[in-house]
Amino acid sequence: MSQEKSASGLDERGLPAGYAFREEWEITPREVAAMRRSGRDFDLIDCRQPLEWEQTRIEGATLIPLQLIAAHFEDKLAGREEREVVVYCKVGGRSLQFAQILRQNGFKRVRSMAGGIMLWNADGECRGG
């Protein structure tokens, strides 16, 4: 492990020490950045509030606040059940809830970005991804 990674407190996957990563539900910010760099086709959803979106966001994401998922299901989500979806929020809690709702509605390839945008912004390896 490089000194930069050790100094940041992140492990080789870009996760904080002791992070309880749930492989079947989550994806790391580094994996998302790599997907973006490779040109992989997937939907990136930010489920935070509009004010949070204005402060910081990942370019190319679609804003669908968790509280408004039902209101936007038909116009932004219906018909996309077979697509790969990554959802993020501030630290990962809301995006896990959002992912669960999508799975309950037929989405099979949806995961929450571990650590949310806070971890994305903290990990220098995600910049530019």
Buried (B, 14 or more C-beta within 10 A) or exposed (E): EEEEBEEBEBBEEBBBEEBEBEEEBBBBBBBBBBBBEEEEEBBBBBBBBEEBBEEEBBEEBEBBBBEBBEEBBEEBBEEBBEBBBBBBBBBBEBBBBBBBBBBEEEBEBBBBBBBBBBBBBBBEBBEEB
